[in-house]
Amino acid sequence: MDILVVDDDVVSLKLLIHHLKKLGFSNVRGVESATDALRLIKDENHVPDLVFLDINMPGMDGLALIRELENMQFNGDLVLVSGQDKKILHSSIELSRACKVNLVGHIEKPATQSSLAELFERLDDKGIQAGRHEWQPAGRELAAAIEQRELVNHYQPKICLASGAVAGLEALVRWQYPGLGLMGPDRFIGAAEHYGHIDALTHLVVENALRDCRACLQAEEPLSVSINISMLSLSSPEVMTGLYHLVLEHGVSPRRITFEVTESHVLNDRRQPLEILTRLKMLGFGLSIDDYGTGYSSLRQLRDYPFDELKLDRSFIDGISESVSKRNIYNSTVAMAKDLGMTVVAEGVENIDDLNLLKSTGCNFAQGFLLARPMPIETVLEWLPRNEHPVIAVKI
């Protein structure tokens, strides 16, 4: 992997390069200006896989370079490096997302080897392999992997904030690919949709989750399942019917299943999502709006949909204990969700201060690395007996 570090402060630049090399990254280059960085990135022979970018630099700053990366459709990954206050960092993160640059994380100055190691560890746990965009699965290859059941689910606990008990699990699909290791969904979901394999992939992930549910039931752990599913799949009546019968074949009541859909997918076209989600509700399934806070909707726009649960995106939660503006938005969101009869789940909880704030402000559930990391079902089965009424959430 080729890494480029961009920082006008020579000391910070050399320190970051030193830490990266200590972590085993040998191909690391550094430049002291965004102009030099842009020149390198435009050179076909020197395009980096991963860029560490300082936000505040003289001349062309980090924000301007982000816009340039958007214009040139840079397909590598970006990590923001900042010594600025949290509002500036937050706005820079939002700019990166608005420009559709592939932002995978941020670190504060001065960078340390431990903070960098933690960054890469978080990315691995999320199934994100920073800087590795050179490989994309071929349609035939992905179809074969689905048919041969090479994709597996890992599970991350969801914790009840009122009792501290495990309330459920979120399943995260992984592909064990020879030579590349365990790959997360960001590496193959787009290809599955592009090549028309998303329905088969959805079927496999759901079937894996239901099989694991049965394993938990055999361990005398009653549970329900929540499935994050593509609206592209649900647009097909045949797929909806097939999933319904698949659930019944495994001896699971539809009332023990919640489908999760992302906010943006719901708002693209009101008519079709309204019909699909209403039909699911009529069949007895629960419904959850996932990754709330990443789109441009308000709960008022979503109130016409029959959702039971609201999942707050990690970008909505991270650092909430230190941000007055985030807390104000969060408080109004939780209040409105509860007025609409929805439970609230906070995703991506990674520090104790954020967790304590969530506990004291009416949030129902939380999940994140602070609480527990994703684990194989075998590990889950060792630890589920210590908890009551688990719920599995499946993300594809």
C-alpha positions in Angstrom: 0.0 0.0 0.0 1.3 3.5 -1.0 0.7 6.2 1.7 1.0 9.9 1.2 1.3 12.3 4.2 0.5 16.0 3.6 1.5 18.4 6.3 3.3 21.8 6.2 4.8 21.2 9.7 8.0 19.3 9.0 8.2 17.9 12.6 4.6 16.6 12.4 5.2 15.3 8.9 8.4 13.3 9.9 6.8 12.1 13.1 3.7 10.7 11.3 5.9 9.0 8.6 8.1 7.5 11.4 5.0 6.0 13.2 3.6 4.6 10.0 6.8 2.8 9.1 7.0 1.5 12.7 3.6 -0.1 12.1 5.0 -1.9 9.0 4.0 0.4 6.2 7.1 0.7 4.0 5.9 2.8 1.1 5.3 6.1 2.8 6.0 9.5 1.2 5.6 13.0 2.6 5.1 16.4 1.1 4.8 19.8 2.8 2.1 21.4 0.7 -1.2 20.5 -0.9 0.1 21.7 -4.2 2.9 19.1 -4.2 0.4 16.5 -3.0 -1.9 17.3 -6.0 1.0 17.0 -8.4 1.9 13.6 -7.1 -1.7 12.4 -7.1 -2.2 13.4 -10.7 0.9 11.4 -11.7 -0.3 8.0 -12.8 2.9 6.4 -11.5 2.6 7.9 -8.0 -1.2 7.7 -7.1 -1.4 6.9 -3.4 -3.8 4.4 -1.9 -4.2 6.3 1.3 -3.7 10.0 2.1 -3.1 11.5 5.5 -4.1 15.2 5.1 -3.5 18.1 7.4 -6.5 20.5 7.3 -4.8 23.8 8.1 -1.9 24.7 5.7 -0.8 27.9 4.0 -1.6 28.5 0.4 -3.8 25.6 -0.8 -5.1 24.1 2.5 -6.6 20.7 3.2 -10.2 21.8 2.3 -9.1 23.0 -1.1 -7.3 19.7 -1.7 -10.5 17.8 -0.8 -12.4 19.7 -3.5 -9.6 18.9 -6.0 -9.8 15.2 -5.0 -13.5 15.4 -5.8 -13.0 17.0 -9.2 -10.4 14.4 -10.2 -12.6 11.5 -8.8 -9.8 10.3 -6.6 -10.7 6.7 -5.5 -8.1 6.2 -2.7 -8.8 6.7 1.0 -8.5 9.8 3.1 -7.6 10.3 6.8 -7.9 13.9 8.1 -5.2 15.1 10.5 -6.0 18.1 12.6 -4.8 20.3 15.5 -7.9 22.5 15.1 -10.9 22.6 17.4 -13.6 20.0 17.1 -16.0 22.2 15.2 -13.5 22.8 12.4 -12.7 19.1 12.3 -16.4 18.2 12.2 -17.1 20.6 9.4 -14.1 19.2 7.5 -15.4 15.7 7.9 -18.8 16.8 6.6 -17.2 18.6 3.6 -15.3 15.3 2.7 -18.6 13.4 2.8 -20.4 16.0 0.7 -17.6 15.8 -1.8 -18.0 12.0 -1.8 -14.3 11.6 -1.0 -13.7 8.2 0.7 -13.0 9.4 4.2 -12.1 6.5 6.5 -11.1 8.3 9.6 -9.4 11.2 11.4 -6.6 11.6 14.0 -5.7 14.5 16.2 -2.2 16.1 16.4 0.2 15.2 17.7 -0.2 11.7 16.1 1.1 8.8 18.1 1.9 5.3 17.1 -0.9 4.0 19.4 -3.5 6.4 17.9 -2.5 5.2 14.4 -2.6 1.5 15.4 -6.1 2.1 16.9 -7.3 3.7 13.7 -6.2 0.8 11.5 -7.6 -1.7 14.1 -11.0 0.1 13.9 -11.0 0.0 10.2 -10.2 -3.7 10.2 -13.0 -4.4 12.7 -15.5 -2.5 10.4 -14.3 -4.5 7.5 -12.7 -1.5 5.8 -9.3 -2.2 4.3 -7.9 1.3 3.9 -5.9 2.0 0.8 -6.9 -1.2 -1.0 -9.1 -0.1 -3.9 -7.1 -1.8 -6.7 -9.1 -5.0 -6.4 -12.8 -5.4 -7.2 -14.5 -8.8 -7.6 -15.7 -9.9 -11.0 -19.4 -10.8 -11.3 -18.7 -14.5 -12.0 -16.3 -14.6 -9.0 -18.8 -13.1 -6.6 -21.5 -15.4 -7.9 -19.3 -18.4 -7.2 -18.5 -17.1 -3.7 -22.1 -16.8 -2.9 -23.0 -20.2 -4.3 -20.1 -21.8 -2.3 -21.1 -19.9 0.8 -17.8 -18.2 1.3 -19.5 -15.3 3.0 -20.0 -15.4 6.8 -21.6 -13.2 9.5 -19.7 -11.7 12.4 -21.8 -10.3 15.3 -21.5 -7.2 17.4 -23.6 -6.9 20.6 -26.3 -4.3 21.1 -26.6 -3.2 24.8 -29.6 -2.1 26.7 -28.7 1.2 28.4 -31.3 0.9 31.1 -30.0 -2.5 32.4 -26.6 -2.9 30.9 -27.6 -6.3 29.6 -27.0 -7.5 26.0 -30.2 -6.8 24.1 -29.1 -8.2 20.8 -26.5 -8.5 18.1 -25.8 -6.9 14.8 -24.4 -9.3 12.1 -21.8 -7.9 9.7 -21.2 -9.9 6.6 -17.6 -10.8 5.7 -15.9 -12.5 2.7 -12.9 -14.7 3.5 -11.0 -14.1 0.2 -7.7 -16.0 -0.5 -4.7 -13.7 -0.3 -6.7 -10.7 0.9 -8.1 -11.9 4.2 -11.5 -11.1 5.7 -13.1 -8.4 3.6 -16.0 -6.2 4.7 -19.1 -5.4 2.6 -17.7 -2.1 1.3 -15.5 -4.3 -1.0 -18.3 -6.3 -2.6 -21.9 -4.9 -2.0 -21.5 -2.4 -4.9 -20.4 -5.2 -7.2 -23.3 -7.4 -6.0 -25.7 -4.6 -7.0 -23.9 -3.9 -10.3 -23.8 -7.5 -11.5 -27.3 -8.4 -10.3 -26.3 -10.7 -7.4 -27.7 -8.6 -4.5 -30.8 -10.9 -4.2 -28.7 -14.0 -3.9 -26.3 -12.3 -1.4 -29.3 -11.1 0.7 -30.7 -14.6 0.7 -27.4 -16.0 1.9 -26.9 -13.4 4.7 -30.4 -13.9 6.0 -30.1 -17.7 5.8 -26.8 -17.6 7.7 -28.4 -15.4 10.4 -31.4 -17.7 10.7 -29.1 -20.7 11.0 -27.1 -18.9 13.8 -30.4 -18.0 15.4 -31.3 -21.6 15.6 -27.9 -22.3 17.2 -28.7 -19.7 19.8 -32.1 -21.1 20.4 -30.6 -24.6 21.0 -28.5 -22.9 23.7 -31.8 -21.7 25.2 -31.4 -18.1 24.1 -34.6 -16.8 22.7 -34.0 -14.0 20.2 -35.3 -11.9 17.4 -33.6 -10.9 14.2 -33.1 -7.5 12.6 -32.0 -7.5 8.9 -30.4 -4.5 7.1 -31.6 -5.0 3.6 -31.3 -3.2 0.3 -34.4 -1.6 -1.0 -33.2 -2.8 -4.4 -34.0 -6.4 -3.2 -37.3 -5.5 -1.5 -38.5 -3.9 -4.8 -39.0 -7.4 -6.1 -42.3 -9.1 -4.9 -40.6 -12.5 -5.5 -37.7 -11.7 -3.2 -40.1 -10.4 -0.5 -42.1 -13.6 -0.7 -38.9 -15.8 -0.8 -37.6 -14.1 2.4 -40.9 -14.5 4.1 -41.0 -18.3 3.4 -37.3 -18.6 4.3 -38.1 -17.2 7.8 -41.0 -19.6 8.2 -38.9 -22.6 7.1 -36.5 -21.9 9.9 -39.4 -21.8 12.4 -39.1 -18.1 13.2 -42.1 -15.9 13.5 -42.1 -12.7 11.3 -42.8 -10.8 14.5 -39.4 -11.7 15.7 -37.8 -10.0 12.7 -37.0 -6.3 12.0 -35.9 -5.1 8.6 -33.5 -2.2 8.6 -33.3 0.2 5.6 -31.1 3.3 5.3 -32.5 6.8 5.4 -31.3 7.8 1.9 -32.9 4.7 0.3 -36.2 5.6 1.8 -36.2 9.2 0.6 -35.2 8.6 -3.0 -38.7 7.8 -4.1 -41.6 7.9 -1.5 -44.1 5.9 -3.4 -42.2 2.6 -3.7 -40.7 2.6 -0.2 -44.1 3.4 1.3 -45.7 0.4 -0.4 -42.9 -2.0 0.3 -42.5 -1.1 4.0 -46.3 -1.1 4.6 -46.6 -4.6 3.1 -43.7 -5.8 5.4 -45.5 -4.3 8.4 -48.8 -6.1 7.3 -46.9 -9.4 7.3 -45.9 -8.8 10.9 -42.2 -7.7 10.5 -40.7 -4.8 12.5 -39.1 -1.9 10.7 -36.0 0.2 11.5 -34.5 3.3 9.9 -30.7 2.8 9.8 -27.8 5.2 9.7 -30.1 8.2 10.6 -28.1 11.4 10.4 -26.2 10.6 7.2 -28.9 11.9 4.9 -30.8 15.2 4.6 -34.2 14.1 6.1 -35.9 15.1 9.3 -38.1 12.8 11.4 -41.1 14.8 10.2 -40.3 13.6 6.7 -40.1 10.0 8.0 -43.2 10.0 10.2 -45.5 8.6 7.4 -43.4 5.4 7.3 -44.3 2.6 9.8 -40.9 2.5 11.5 -40.5 1.0 15.0 -36.9 1.9 15.6 -34.4 4.7 14.8 -30.6 3.9 14.6 -28.4 7.0 15.0 -25.3 6.9 12.8 -21.9 6.9 14.5 -21.1 10.3 13.0 -24.1 11.6 14.9 -22.8 10.1 18.2 -19.0 10.4 18.1 -17.9 13.1 20.5 -21.5 14.0 21.5 -20.4 14.5 25.2 -18.1 17.4 24.1 -20.3 19.0 21.5 -23.2 21.3 22.6 -24.6 21.5 19.0 -24.6 17.7 18.7 -26.3 17.3 22.0 -29.0 19.8 21.1 -29.7 17.9 17.8 -29.6 14.6 19.6 -32.0 15.6 22.3 -34.6 16.9 19.9 -34.2 13.7 17.7 -34.7 11.4 20.6 -37.7 13.3 21.9 -39.3 13.3 18.4 -38.6 9.6 17.8 -40.2 8.7 21.1 -43.2 10.9 20.3 -43.5 8.8 17.1 -43.4 5.6 19.2 -39.9 4.6 18.1 -37.0 3.1 20.2 -33.6 4.7 19.7 -30.3 2.9 19.1 -26.9 4.7 19.1 -24.2 3.2 16.8 -20.5 3.6 17.1 -20.1 4.4 20.8 -16.3 4.5 21.4 -15.8 6.5 24.6 -17.2 6.4 28.1 -18.3 10.0 28.3 -20.5 9.6 25.2 -21.9 6.4 26.7 -22.7 8.0 30.0 -24.5 10.9 28.3 -26.6 8.4 26.2 -27.5 6.5 29.4 -28.8 9.7 31.1 -30.8 11.1 28.1 -33.2 8.4 27.2 -31.4 6.5 24.5 -32.6 2.9 24.6 -29.7 0.9 23.2 -26.1 1.4 22.1 -23.4 -0.5 20.3 -19.8 0.2 19.5 -16.2 -0.8 20.1 -16.3 0.5 23.7 -19.0 -2.1 24.5 -17.9 -5.0 22.3 -16.3 -5.8 19.0 -17.7 -8.0 16.2 -17.1 -11.7 16.8 -17.8 -15.1 15.1 -21.0 -17.0 16.1 -18.9 -19.5 18.0 -17.6 -16.8 20.3 -21.1 -15.4 20.6 -22.5 -18.7 21.8 -19.9 -18.8 24.6 -21.2 -15.4 25.9 -24.9 -15.3 25.1 -26.0 -17.5 28.0 -25.1 -14.7 30.4 -27.7 -12.4 28.8 -31.5 -12.5 28.3 -33.7 -12.0 25.2 -31.0 -11.3 22.6 -31.9 -9.7 19.3 -29.7 -10.2 16.2 -29.4 -7.4 13.6 -28.1 -8.3 10.2 -26.2 -5.8 8.1 -25.4 -6.5 4.4 
